[in-house]
Structures are given as C-alpha cells and as structure tokens.
C-alpha cells in the first residue's frame, strides 16, 4: 500500500552524497580524457621511441583520482548501501576474474589476445553495473 | 525482521526521504528497513529508537 508520504525521489542527503561523489569523480574523468587526448595527439604509440611506453600509461594516472572518489563515496554511504555496493563489486570482480582466466587460456591456445585487458575491463565493469542493479532491485 | 517503522513515520507525517535525512541514511535504506529487506545495524537501531522515543524492541520484532 502506498500513500502520499511514499516517494521514490532522492532525499536531500541522497542528493548531497551524489553531488559530492560526482564532484570527487569528475576531475578524474576530465583528467583522463585530457591526458588521453594528449596521448593520441602527441604520444606516437606506433613509433619506436622507448618513451611511447611512458605515454601509453599516462592516462592511468588521472584515473587514480576516480579510485579516491569511490573510496570517499564508500565512507559517506550507510551500511545498507555499502552492502549493495559490495554485492555489485563482488559480481564484477568474479566476472572479471573468470574472464581473465578464459582469455588467458584462449591466449595459450593461440588466439590473438592483444585486447585482453579491455575485454576483462568491459566484462568486469558491465557485471558490476548489472550486479548492483540486481542487488538494488531485490 | 518485522517493524513498525512505516507506521511511526506516517504517524509523524514524514516522507521516507525526510526520515532518511534525520537518520543520516539514504531513502533506499529507509525503504529496505520498512519492507523488512534490511535489518538495521545496532547504531542505526538506536538512532531510530531515539528519534521516535521508543525502545528498540517496541519498534522491531525479532520474532517477525
């Protein structure tokens, strides 16, 4: 049974936490895109200079800011939300590990696995999102 | 665990969001508490008890 006191909208606190999370997260994404643009324009990753390896890993540095944002977000949310987040992360981690093992064996069998990292990342991230959505719905 | 949180909240004329703000939890958490999908931690149970001025066992029924 519902009443006019039942609202599915976010509370003031929810909005404040979401706002703080986005404020924390956004610099990491903006930094990642900015560095990625620089790498694409000037990195010369197809070249032969040893510096290309340094260029190749540069976009990772700003994403560390995203890790910090997630850690701070976990500190702000309550026990129930932490549990939902953990369930989603557990699904994402499990799928990423299984994908890594699968990709590893396919590589041993001779399949070209140059995109292995991206496949594992995509599988883990997608599973995290789906796992979190399913946890929230239960 | 069954509880009378929803009745208490509605008795005060509060939305789930308003109660969530007073307990410093999300609205989703209040909803999960009211529907029995989530049993609160001890600190949260004490906050609920303090807010409504009732003992924990008068709000939460461990047999439920």
Backbone of each chain as ProteinMPNN parsed JSONL, in Angstrom:
{"seq_chain_A": "XXXXXXXXXXXXXXXXXXXXXXXXXXXXXXXXXXXXXXXXXXXXXXXXXXXXXXXXXXXXXXXXXXXXXXXXXXXXXXXXXXXXXXXXXXXXXXXXXXXXXXXXXXXXXXXXXXXXXXXXXXXXXXXXXXXXXXXXXX", "coords_chain_A": {"N_chain_A": [[0.846, -1.193, 0.0], [0.519, 2.212, -0.778], [1.135, 5.65, 0.077], [0.675, 9.251, 0.135], [2.91, 9.939, 1.396], [4.825, 8.229, 0.579], [7.561, 8.304, -1.418], [9.502, 8.04, -4.292], [11.589, 9.571, -4.83], [14.888, 11.006, -4.5], [16.34, 11.733, -1.31], [17.233, 14.762, 0.526], [19.721, 14.343, 1.653], [20.582, 12.165, 0.087], [20.859, 13.414, -2.37], [22.866, 15.232, -1.765], [24.989, 13.497, -1.189], [25.298, 12.231, -3.673], [25.988, 14.423, -5.215], [28.411, 15.169, -4.019], [29.9, 12.913, -4.624], [29.987, 12.982, -7.435], [31.359, 15.381, -7.733], [33.799, 14.627, -6.695], [34.502, 12.604, -8.452], [34.45, 13.554, -11.074], [36.79, 15.223, -11.762], [38.727, 13.237, -12.163], [37.801, 11.838, -14.428], [37.69, 13.903, -16.315], [40.382, 14.598, -16.327], [41.447, 12.189, -17.252], [40.368, 12.087, -19.869], [41.546, 14.391, -20.925], [44.306, 13.798, -20.761], [44.328, 11.517, -22.322], [43.659, 12.591, -24.795], [45.954, 14.113, -25.271], [47.803, 12.045, -25.437], [46.913, 10.661, -27.692], [47.308, 12.644, -29.613], [50.024, 13.39, -29.395], [51.492, 11.216, -28.5], [52.507, 9.186, -30.145], [52.29, 6.332, -30.269], [52.637, 4.287, -32.03], [55.208, 4.444, -32.781], [58.815, 4.062, -32.39], [60.185, 4.939, -30.233], [61.379, 4.548, -26.895], [60.017, 6.075, -25.084], [57.4, 5.913, -25.715], [56.156, 3.999, -24.2], [55.903, 5.158, -21.729], [54.183, 7.251, -22.421], [51.999, 5.656, -23.052], [51.014, 4.731, -20.632], [50.293, 6.976, -19.298], [47.521, 7.939, -19.24], [46.46, 6.461, -17.177], [47.129, 7.593, -14.779], [45.409, 9.883, -14.034], [43.101, 8.407, -13.52], [43.449, 7.317, -11.055], [42.464, 9.161, -9.382], [39.776, 8.687, -9.577], [39.546, 6.304, -8.197], [40.054, 7.219, -5.633], [37.788, 8.805, -5.359], [35.749, 6.866, -5.317], [36.442, 5.483, -2.988], [36.078, 7.501, -1.076], [33.358, 7.897, -1.41], [32.314, 5.473, -0.515], [32.853, 5.768, 2.149], [30.993, 7.683, 2.789], [28.43, 6.639, 2.435], [25.656, 4.696, 3.818], [25.333, 1.668, 5.877], [23.622, -0.204, 4.576], [23.661, 0.607, 1.892], [26.36, 0.274, 1.43], [26.47, -2.478, 1.547], [24.969, -3.18, -0.724], [26.616, -2.089, -2.661], [28.911, -3.617, -2.276], [27.969, -6.164, -3.001], [27.499, -5.765, -5.724], [30.114, -5.148, -6.546], [31.354, -7.561, -5.925], [30.198, -9.324, -7.762], [31.094, -8.115, -10.126], [33.896, -8.352, -9.784], [34.172, -11.145, -9.688], [33.275, -11.913, -12.248], [35.163, -10.551, -13.796], [37.497, -11.914, -13.05], [36.952, -14.532, -13.928], [36.691, -14.026, -16.622], [39.294, -13.178, -17.142], [40.762, -15.53, -16.731], [39.622, -17.137, -18.714], [40.299, -15.686, -21.033], [43.035, -15.859, -20.771], [43.529, -18.627, -21.148], [42.572, -18.873, -23.773], [44.461, -17.338, -25.032], [46.758, -18.879, -24.586], [46.043, -20.976, -26.174], [46.491, -19.9, -28.584], [45.023, -17.827, -29.65], [44.743, -14.441, -30.765], [45.299, -12.125, -28.373], [45.49, -9.378, -27.87], [43.72, -7.45, -27.07], [42.976, -8.202, -24.6], [43.05, -6.989, -22.015], [41.174, -4.912, -22.248], [38.884, -6.354, -22.776], [38.544, -7.767, -20.387], [38.248, -5.624, -18.637], [35.855, -4.447, -19.621], [34.027, -6.553, -19.268], [34.111, -6.93, -16.476], [33.307, -4.379, -15.556], [30.761, -4.101, -16.686], [29.482, -6.256, -15.47], [29.618, -5.436, -12.821], [27.946, -3.183, -12.856], [25.497, -4.379, -13.637], [25.232, -6.245, -11.567], [25.003, -4.554, -9.343], [22.612, -3.279, -9.979], [20.793, -5.412, -9.937], [21.041, -6.208, -7.242], [20.027, -3.937, -5.973], [17.398, -4.068, -6.741], [16.372, -6.307, -5.503]], "CA_chain_A": [[0.0, 0.0, 0.0], [1.318, 3.442, -0.811], [0.445, 6.861, 0.472], [1.369, 10.426, -0.419], [4.199, 10.059, 2.094], [5.795, 7.379, -0.105], [8.12, 8.977, -2.582], [10.687, 7.316, -4.767], [12.622, 10.566, -5.111], [16.041, 11.036, -3.603], [16.246, 12.674, -0.196], [18.226, 15.839, 0.478], [21.009, 13.703, 1.939], [20.966, 11.381, -1.094], [21.323, 14.345, -3.415], [24.154, 15.79, -1.315], [26.026, 12.461, -1.349], [25.527, 12.059, -5.112], [26.692, 15.631, -5.661], [29.798, 15.079, -3.529], [30.556, 11.836, -5.38], [30.274, 13.479, -8.786], [32.413, 16.39, -7.597], [35.06, 13.91, -6.483], [34.786, 11.694, -9.573], [34.566, 14.261, -12.352], [38.161, 15.611, -12.133], [39.437, 12.054, -12.652], [37.346, 11.559, -15.797], [38.135, 15.018, -17.169], [41.831, 14.44, -16.445], [41.689, 11.028, -18.115], [40.08, 12.451, -21.254], [42.537, 15.382, -21.352], [45.584, 13.114, -20.981], [44.128, 10.622, -23.463], [43.741, 13.427, -25.998], [47.374, 14.427, -25.465], [48.49, 10.815, -25.856], [46.535, 10.384, -29.084], [47.873, 13.668, -30.487], [51.491, 13.515, -29.344], [52.132, 10.041, -27.903], [53.197, 8.399, -31.168], [52.382, 4.987, -29.704], [53.055, 3.336, -33.075], [56.617, 4.696, -33.111], [59.819, 3.138, -31.85], [60.831, 5.533, -29.067], [61.021, 3.912, -25.616], [59.108, 6.965, -24.351], [55.989, 5.597, -26.038], [55.6, 3.196, -23.099], [55.503, 6.134, -20.708], [52.968, 7.878, -22.951], [50.895, 4.692, -23.065], [50.424, 4.539, -19.294], [49.936, 8.285, -18.715], [46.087, 8.122, -18.919], [46.086, 5.737, -15.954], [47.376, 8.429, -13.591], [44.202, 10.588, -13.558], [42.035, 7.502, -13.061], [43.656, 7.067, -9.625], [41.566, 10.099, -8.711], [38.458, 8.029, -9.536], [39.615, 5.345, -7.087], [39.906, 8.035, -4.422], [36.381, 9.222, -5.294], [34.941, 5.712, -4.903], [36.761, 5.216, -1.576], [35.409, 8.534, -0.271], [31.921, 7.646, -1.516], [32.013, 4.341, 0.385], [32.878, 6.317, 3.505], [29.838, 8.566, 3.025], [27.134, 5.962, 2.368], [25.319, 3.929, 5.023], [25.634, 0.224, 5.862], [22.825, -0.92, 3.576], [24.188, 0.951, 0.577], [27.672, -0.383, 1.324], [26.22, -3.895, 1.254], [24.576, -3.269, -2.138], [27.815, -1.81, -3.453], [29.788, -4.788, -2.15], [27.404, -7.245, -3.81], [27.774, -5.425, -7.125], [31.557, -5.283, -6.76], [31.696, -8.984, -5.875], [29.808, -9.887, -9.063], [32.024, -7.557, -11.109], [35.211, -8.946, -9.574], [34.091, -12.555, -10.076], [33.19, -11.996, -13.714], [36.458, -10.117, -14.339], [38.471, -12.998, -12.839], [36.622, -15.653, -14.826], [37.028, -13.568, -17.973], [40.758, -13.164, -17.25], [41.216, -16.913, -16.884], [39.171, -17.577, -20.04], [41.125, -15.007, -22.027], [44.371, -16.424, -20.627], [43.569, -19.941, -21.81], [42.434, -18.664, -25.217], [45.772, -16.857, -25.468], [47.655, -20.049, -24.622], [45.63, -21.796, -27.322], [46.966, -19.283, -29.815], [44.171, -16.727, -30.123], [45.346, -13.121, -30.59], [44.648, -11.549, -27.187], [46.024, -8.041, -27.596], [42.68, -6.633, -26.431], [42.549, -8.925, -23.39], [42.814, -6.053, -20.905], [39.919, -4.189, -22.47], [37.778, -7.327, -22.656], [38.374, -8.028, -18.952], [37.706, -4.383, -18.051], [34.456, -4.283, -20.037], [33.218, -7.601, -18.635], [34.034, -6.63, -15.044], [32.532, -3.152, -15.33], [29.358, -4.401, -17.031], [28.951, -7.142, -14.429], [29.461, -4.613, -11.617], [26.744, -2.366, -13.043], [24.334, -5.271, -13.606], [25.135, -6.806, -10.217], [24.498, -3.507, -8.444], [21.201, -3.047, -10.327], [20.014, -6.555, -9.44], [21.049, -6.117, -5.774], [19.141, -2.841, -5.559], [16.007, -4.429, -7.043], [15.913, -7.439, -4.686]], "C_chain_A": [[0.882, 1.244, 0.0], [0.481, 4.611, -0.322], [1.213, 8.044, -0.093], [2.716, 10.654, 0.27], [5.259, 9.143, 1.489], [6.281, 8.107, -1.352], [9.371, 8.231, -3.0], [11.827, 8.286, -5.071], [13.742, 10.518, -4.096], [15.819, 12.055, -2.49], [17.311, 13.759, -0.357], [19.631, 15.262, 0.694], [21.517, 12.894, 0.756], [21.549, 12.294, -2.167], [22.69, 14.921, -3.043], [25.28, 14.776, -1.516], [26.356, 12.24, -2.828], [26.341, 13.218, -5.669], [28.169, 15.563, -5.264], [30.574, 14.025, -4.316], [30.935, 12.323, -6.779], [31.395, 14.521, -8.753], [33.779, 15.738, -7.42], [35.501, 13.173, -7.743], [35.15, 12.442, -10.863], [35.997, 14.676, -12.708], [38.971, 14.44, -12.683], [39.086, 11.755, -14.1], [37.835, 12.645, -16.76], [39.646, 14.906, -17.398], [42.191, 13.298, -17.38], [41.485, 11.406, -19.582], [41.11, 13.443, -21.787], [43.869, 14.69, -21.666], [45.481, 12.185, -22.182], [44.24, 11.39, -24.777], [45.198, 13.757, -26.312], [48.138, 13.203, -25.991], [48.195, 10.508, -27.322], [47.224, 11.361, -30.034], [49.401, 13.605, -30.562], [52.224, 12.247, -28.897], [52.928, 9.183, -28.875], [53.397, 6.945, -30.698], [52.796, 3.939, -30.743], [54.544, 3.452, -33.409], [57.546, 3.684, -32.474], [60.499, 3.688, -30.598], [60.414, 4.801, -27.787], [60.036, 4.756, -24.799], [57.64, 6.637, -24.609], [55.348, 4.761, -24.928], [55.126, 4.103, -21.966], [54.214, 6.832, -21.127], [51.764, 6.933, -22.804], [50.229, 4.555, -21.694], [49.993, 5.861, -18.643], [48.446, 8.425, -18.374], [45.649, 7.41, -17.638], [46.17, 6.656, -14.733], [46.119, 9.184, -13.126], [43.103, 9.657, -13.046], [42.227, 7.111, -11.591], [42.756, 7.987, -8.8], [40.162, 9.495, -8.578], [38.422, 6.999, -8.402], [39.402, 6.076, -5.758], [38.435, 8.437, -4.242], [35.496, 8.081, -4.8], [35.172, 5.423, -3.414], [36.061, 6.23, -0.669], [33.896, 8.324, -0.276], [31.506, 6.524, -0.558], [31.979, 4.824, 1.834], [31.654, 7.162, 3.835], [28.514, 7.817, 3.093], [26.906, 5.084, 3.604], [25.544, 2.428, 4.81], [24.902, -0.526, 4.749], [23.354, -0.647, 2.172], [25.567, 0.33, 0.354], [27.497, -1.854, 0.954], [25.839, -4.077, -0.212], [25.789, -3.073, -3.042], [28.751, -3.011, -3.452], [29.275, -5.945, -3.0], [27.684, -7.009, -5.3], [29.245, -5.617, -7.458], [31.978, -6.755, -6.79], [31.36, -9.656, -7.203], [30.786, -9.422, -10.14], [33.395, -8.197, -11.017], [35.217, -10.404, -10.051], [34.082, -12.71, -11.588], [34.525, -11.592, -14.348], [37.499, -11.232, -14.2], [38.22, -14.165, -13.784], [36.973, -15.288, -16.267], [38.543, -13.595, -18.18], [41.3, -14.57, -17.474], [40.854, -17.44, -18.281], [40.061, -17.011, -21.139], [42.554, -15.567, -21.992], [44.505, -17.76, -21.347], [43.442, -19.811, -23.33], [43.754, -18.176, -25.806], [46.77, -17.997, -25.588], [47.345, -20.908, -25.846], [45.967, -21.141, -28.661], [46.113, -18.157, -30.362], [44.88, -15.394, -29.837], [44.615, -12.389, -29.46], [45.211, -10.166, -26.847], [45.008, -7.141, -26.899], [42.21, -7.243, -25.113], [42.191, -7.975, -22.245], [41.481, -5.341, -21.03], [38.71, -5.109, -22.332], [37.481, -7.584, -21.179], [37.755, -6.806, -18.264], [36.214, -4.246, -18.364], [33.56, -5.307, -19.339], [33.017, -7.306, -17.15], [33.15, -5.433, -14.756], [31.05, -3.4, -15.585], [28.723, -5.26, -15.936], [28.74, -6.378, -13.125], [28.151, -3.817, -11.7], [25.484, -3.24, -12.932], [24.124, -5.852, -12.207], [24.56, -5.808, -9.23], [23.013, -3.259, -8.699], [20.329, -4.175, -9.784], [19.933, -6.52, -7.914], [20.057, -5.068, -5.285], [17.675, -3.205, -5.748], [15.47, -5.501, -6.097], [15.267, -6.98, -3.381]], "O_chain_A": [[1.885, 1.3, 0.713], [-0.749, 4.546, -0.316], [2.26, 7.879, -0.719], [3.546, 11.439, -0.19], [6.439, 9.245, 1.824], [5.493, 8.473, -2.224], [10.191, 7.842, -2.168], [12.899, 7.876, -5.516], [13.564, 10.048, -2.972], [15.196, 13.096, -2.695], [18.165, 13.692, -1.241], [20.589, 15.636, 0.017], [22.707, 12.914, 0.441], [22.574, 11.998, -2.781], [23.561, 15.076, -3.899], [26.377, 15.128, -1.95], [27.518, 12.081, -3.201], [27.252, 13.032, -6.477], [29.056, 15.859, -6.064], [31.748, 14.212, -4.636], [32.053, 12.106, -7.245], [32.263, 14.544, -9.625], [34.786, 16.231, -7.929], [36.687, 13.114, -8.069], [36.023, 12.027, -11.625], [36.398, 14.501, -13.859], [39.807, 14.624, -13.567], [39.964, 11.455, -14.909], [38.32, 12.36, -17.855], [40.129, 15.093, -18.514], [43.108, 13.409, -18.194], [42.316, 11.091, -20.433], [41.51, 13.363, -22.948], [44.486, 14.955, -22.697], [46.422, 12.071, -22.968], [44.833, 10.912, -25.744], [45.626, 13.692, -27.464], [48.998, 13.314, -26.865], [49.087, 10.146, -28.091], [47.67, 10.979, -31.116], [49.992, 13.744, -31.633], [53.454, 12.212, -28.914], [53.9, 8.532, -28.491], [54.505, 6.41, -30.725], [53.246, 2.848, -30.392], [55.077, 2.678, -34.203], [57.13, 2.598, -32.07], [61.297, 2.993, -29.968], [59.241, 4.471, -27.611], [59.318, 4.24, -23.942], [56.756, 7.021, -23.843], [54.132, 4.811, -24.739], [54.099, 3.855, -21.334], [53.285, 6.991, -20.336], [50.658, 7.364, -22.476], [49.029, 4.296, -21.603], [49.399, 5.86, -17.565], [48.12, 8.975, -17.322], [44.596, 7.718, -17.081], [45.397, 6.525, -13.784], [45.788, 9.135, -11.941], [42.27, 10.063, -12.236], [41.293, 6.631, -10.949], [42.344, 7.654, -7.688], [39.453, 9.75, -7.604], [37.403, 6.839, -7.731], [38.67, 5.611, -4.883], [37.904, 8.416, -3.131], [34.606, 8.287, -3.974], [34.227, 5.154, -2.673], [35.519, 5.868, 0.375], [33.231, 8.547, 0.736], [30.483, 6.617, 0.12], [31.18, 4.349, 2.64], [31.31, 7.342, 5.003], [27.57, 8.288, 3.729], [27.843, 4.772, 4.339], [25.895, 1.983, 3.717], [25.484, -1.371, 4.068], [23.478, -1.564, 1.361], [25.902, -0.084, -0.755], [28.26, -2.407, 0.163], [26.314, -5.001, -0.873], [25.972, -3.775, -4.037], [29.311, -3.379, -4.484], [30.063, -6.634, -3.649], [28.054, -7.928, -6.031], [29.592, -6.171, -8.501], [32.842, -7.149, -7.573], [32.141, -10.46, -7.712], [31.25, -10.216, -10.959], [33.995, -8.546, -12.034], [36.147, -10.84, -10.73], [34.801, -13.545, -12.138], [34.969, -12.21, -15.315], [38.287, -11.469, -15.116], [39.153, -14.719, -14.367], [37.479, -16.112, -17.029], [39.025, -13.98, -19.245], [42.186, -14.779, -18.303], [41.661, -18.095, -18.94], [40.514, -17.722, -22.037], [43.197, -15.73, -23.029], [45.476, -17.994, -22.067], [44.101, -20.528, -24.083], [44.125, -18.542, -26.921], [47.528, -18.079, -26.554], [48.237, -21.485, -26.468], [45.764, -21.727, -29.724], [46.426, -17.588, -31.407], [45.532, -15.237, -28.804], [43.432, -12.073, -29.591], [45.385, -9.831, -25.676], [45.382, -6.185, -26.219], [41.175, -6.852, -24.574], [41.161, -8.137, -21.59], [40.75, -5.184, -20.053], [37.656, -4.705, -21.841], [36.322, -7.616, -20.766], [36.862, -6.933, -17.426], [35.411, -3.963, -17.475], [32.469, -4.974, -18.877], [31.907, -7.416, -16.628], [32.339, -5.458, -13.83], [30.193, -2.972, -14.811], [27.585, -5.029, -15.528], [27.782, -6.646, -12.4], [27.363, -3.782, -10.755], [24.534, -2.893, -12.23], [22.996, -5.942, -11.721], [23.737, -6.157, -8.384], [22.243, -3.054, -7.76], [19.256, -3.927, -9.236], [18.87, -6.775, -7.348], [19.34, -5.283, -4.308], [16.809, -2.721, -5.019], [14.259, -5.605, -5.901], [14.83, -7.81, -2.583]]}, "seq_chain_B": "XXXXXXXXXXXXXXXXXXXXXXXXXXXXXXXXXXXXXXXXXXXXXXXXXXXXXXXXXXXXXXXX", "coords_chain_B": {"N_chain_B": [[13.153, -9.002, 9.621], [10.269, -7.976, 11.259], [8.82, -4.704, 11.609], [7.694, -1.563, 13.021], [8.207, 0.712, 11.691], [7.282, 2.067, 9.412], [4.634, 2.77, 10.087], [5.144, 4.422, 12.267], [6.599, 6.458, 11.059], [4.718, 7.48, 9.233], [2.868, 8.292, 11.039], [4.068, 10.539, 12.044], [3.935, 12.088, 9.874], [5.934, 12.136, 7.986], [7.903, 11.907, 5.009], [9.579, 9.173, 3.332], [12.047, 10.107, 2.541], [12.412, 12.327, 4.206], [12.591, 11.106, 6.696], [14.857, 9.583, 6.202], [16.808, 11.578, 5.972], [16.857, 12.516, 8.596], [17.86, 10.34, 9.904], [20.272, 10.095, 8.79], [20.713, 8.361, 6.616], [20.183, 6.713, 3.409], [17.259, 7.227, 1.291], [16.542, 4.909, 0.072], [17.488, 3.05, 1.88], [15.794, 3.45, 4.068], [13.441, 2.587, 2.892], [14.1, -0.12, 2.467], [14.339, -0.934, 5.114], [11.717, -0.582, 6.045], [10.339, -2.423, 4.508], [11.317, -4.737, 5.413], [13.53, -5.85, 4.248], [15.991, -5.297, 5.087], [17.813, -5.473, 8.021], [18.514, -3.263, 10.608], [21.749, -1.934, 11.577], [23.185, -1.983, 14.897], [23.882, 0.669, 15.854], [22.258, 2.207, 14.093], [19.725, 1.263, 14.73], [19.527, 2.237, 17.337], [19.535, 4.965, 16.77], [17.1, 5.213, 15.435], [15.398, 4.426, 17.463], [15.875, 6.468, 19.329], [15.001, 8.683, 17.879], [12.234, 8.278, 17.605], [11.551, 8.035, 20.197], [11.094, 5.605, 21.49], [11.599, 2.31, 22.869], [13.936, 0.012, 21.36], [12.941, -2.601, 21.084], [10.265, -2.118, 20.958], [9.85, -1.191, 18.499], [11.074, -2.906, 16.674], [10.478, -6.288, 15.837], [11.795, -9.193, 16.793], [10.79, -11.709, 16.398], [9.357, -11.59, 14.176]], "CA_chain_B": [[12.567, -8.653, 10.913], [9.141, -7.035, 11.132], [8.971, -3.497, 12.427], [6.586, -0.602, 12.882], [8.829, 1.966, 11.246], [6.431, 2.768, 8.456], [3.509, 3.368, 10.824], [5.684, 5.525, 13.07], [6.955, 7.558, 10.137], [3.496, 8.099, 8.716], [2.255, 8.97, 12.18], [4.713, 11.848, 12.163], [3.721, 12.832, 8.624], [7.214, 12.283, 7.287], [8.185, 11.073, 3.847], [10.763, 8.32, 3.535], [13.228, 10.961, 2.377], [12.564, 13.166, 5.402], [13.102, 10.228, 7.756], [16.238, 9.23, 5.836], [17.688, 12.705, 6.323], [17.002, 12.605, 10.055], [18.662, 9.195, 10.374], [21.523, 10.153, 8.032], [20.831, 7.217, 5.704], [19.529, 7.006, 2.134], [15.835, 6.895, 1.239], [16.52, 3.49, -0.3], [17.71, 2.294, 3.117], [14.538, 3.526, 4.823], [12.502, 1.697, 2.202], [14.505, -1.507, 2.745], [14.0, -1.192, 6.514], [10.255, -0.676, 6.19], [9.833, -3.625, 3.841], [11.917, -5.895, 6.065], [14.623, -6.407, 3.452], [17.259, -4.947, 5.737], [17.774, -5.282, 9.478], [19.486, -2.178, 10.851], [22.872, -2.131, 12.495], [22.822, -1.537, 16.253], [23.864, 2.139, 15.94], [21.092, 2.755, 13.384], [18.545, 0.92, 15.531], [19.481, 3.192, 18.448], [19.139, 6.281, 16.238], [15.655, 5.12, 15.179], [14.762, 4.395, 18.778], [15.983, 7.814, 19.912], [14.195, 9.63, 17.098], [10.808, 8.091, 17.885], [11.343, 7.999, 21.644], [10.581, 4.295, 21.895], [12.657, 1.3, 22.934], [14.171, -0.734, 20.114], [12.064, -3.782, 20.985], [8.902, -1.679, 20.665], [9.819, -0.868, 17.068], [11.48, -4.096, 15.903], [10.009, -7.551, 16.404], [12.724, -10.236, 16.349], [10.05, -12.936, 16.055], [8.626, -11.333, 12.935]], "C_chain_B": [[11.424, -7.65, 10.702], [9.383, -5.815, 12.026], [7.814, -2.538, 12.159], [7.088, 0.752, 12.387], [7.915, 2.771, 10.331], [5.277, 3.482, 9.179], [3.988, 4.563, 11.644], [6.002, 6.729, 12.191], [5.704, 8.276, 9.654], [2.749, 8.821, 9.829], [2.819, 10.36, 12.406], [4.545, 12.697, 10.901], [4.997, 13.048, 7.834], [7.24, 11.414, 6.035], [9.378, 10.183, 4.183], [12.046, 9.15, 3.451], [13.488, 11.808, 3.615], [13.114, 12.341, 6.564], [14.559, 9.864, 7.482], [17.201, 10.34, 6.228], [17.902, 12.796, 7.828], [17.859, 11.479, 10.615], [20.041, 9.155, 9.71], [21.777, 8.854, 7.25], [20.126, 7.59, 4.402], [18.037, 6.667, 2.219], [15.659, 5.415, 0.906], [16.671, 2.606, 0.95], [16.45, 2.304, 3.984], [13.509, 2.584, 4.211], [12.824, 0.229, 2.497], [14.191, -1.892, 4.19], [12.502, -1.448, 6.662], [9.7, -1.96, 5.582], [10.475, -4.9, 4.408], [13.039, -6.54, 5.281], [15.977, -6.164, 4.114], [17.022, -4.758, 7.231], [18.861, -4.275, 9.844], [20.639, -2.636, 11.733], [22.431, -1.611, 13.869], [22.84, -0.009, 16.378], [22.643, 2.756, 15.256], [19.815, 2.454, 14.163], [18.412, 1.884, 16.718], [19.075, 4.589, 17.974], [17.637, 6.309, 15.993], [14.894, 5.183, 16.501], [14.744, 5.786, 19.411], [15.072, 8.81, 19.218], [12.714, 9.518, 17.448], [10.497, 7.993, 19.378], [10.722, 6.701, 22.122], [11.745, 3.306, 21.998], [12.758, 0.509, 21.637], [13.177, -1.884, 19.974], [10.597, -3.399, 20.757], [8.741, -1.346, 19.181], [10.101, -2.109, 16.22], [11.042, -5.366, 16.626], [10.904, -8.684, 15.925], [12.031, -11.535, 15.963], [9.381, -12.805, 14.689], [9.304, -11.866, 11.703]], "O_chain_B": [[11.596, -6.619, 10.053], [10.058, -5.896, 13.052], [7.065, -2.692, 11.195], [6.475, 1.79, 12.632], [7.792, 3.989, 10.46], [4.989, 4.648, 8.909], [3.314, 5.591, 11.707], [5.706, 7.871, 12.544], [5.63, 9.505, 9.662], [2.084, 9.83, 9.594], [2.126, 11.25, 12.9], [4.949, 13.859, 10.857], [5.126, 14.028, 7.1], [6.67, 10.323, 6.01], [10.085, 10.4, 5.167], [13.001, 8.92, 4.194], [14.634, 11.989, 4.025], [13.976, 12.796, 7.316], [15.388, 9.835, 8.392], [18.282, 10.075, 6.754], [19.0, 13.114, 8.285], [18.501, 11.627, 11.655], [20.868, 8.298, 10.021], [22.89, 8.328, 7.225], [19.536, 8.666, 4.303], [17.607, 5.921, 3.099], [14.742, 4.759, 1.4], [16.051, 1.547, 1.05], [16.085, 1.283, 4.567], [12.797, 1.875, 4.923], [11.921, -0.569, 2.748], [13.821, -3.033, 4.465], [12.08, -2.402, 7.315], [8.719, -2.516, 6.074], [10.204, -6.003, 3.934], [13.463, -7.651, 5.6], [16.983, -6.764, 3.734], [16.153, -3.992, 7.649], [20.01, -4.427, 9.429], [20.524, -3.58, 12.515], [21.435, -0.896, 13.986], [21.911, 0.563, 16.948], [22.059, 3.71, 15.768], [18.924, 3.298, 14.245], [17.304, 2.297, 17.06], [18.366, 5.31, 18.676], [16.97, 7.297, 16.3], [13.894, 5.888, 16.637], [13.73, 6.222, 19.956], [14.454, 9.663, 19.855], [12.019, 10.527, 17.572], [9.337, 7.883, 19.776], [9.916, 6.697, 23.053], [12.751, 3.445, 21.302], [11.776, 0.36, 20.91], [12.635, -2.119, 18.893], [9.78, -4.25, 20.406], [7.622, -1.235, 18.679], [9.462, -2.337, 15.192], [11.206, -5.507, 17.838], [10.797, -9.104, 14.773], [12.617, -12.372, 15.276], [8.902, -13.787, 14.122], [8.785, -11.712, 10.597]]}, "name": "protein", "num_of_chains": 2, "seq": "XXXXXXXXXXXXXXXXXXXXXXXXXXXXXXXXXXXXXXXXXXXXXXXXXXXXXXXXXXXXXXXXXXXXXXXXXXXXXXXXXXXXXXXXXXXXXXXXXXXXXXXXXXXXXXXXXXXXXXXXXXXXXXXXXXXXXXXXXXXXXXXXXXXXXXXXXXXXXXXXXXXXXXXXXXXXXXXXXXXXXXXXXXXXXXXXXXXXXXXXXX"}
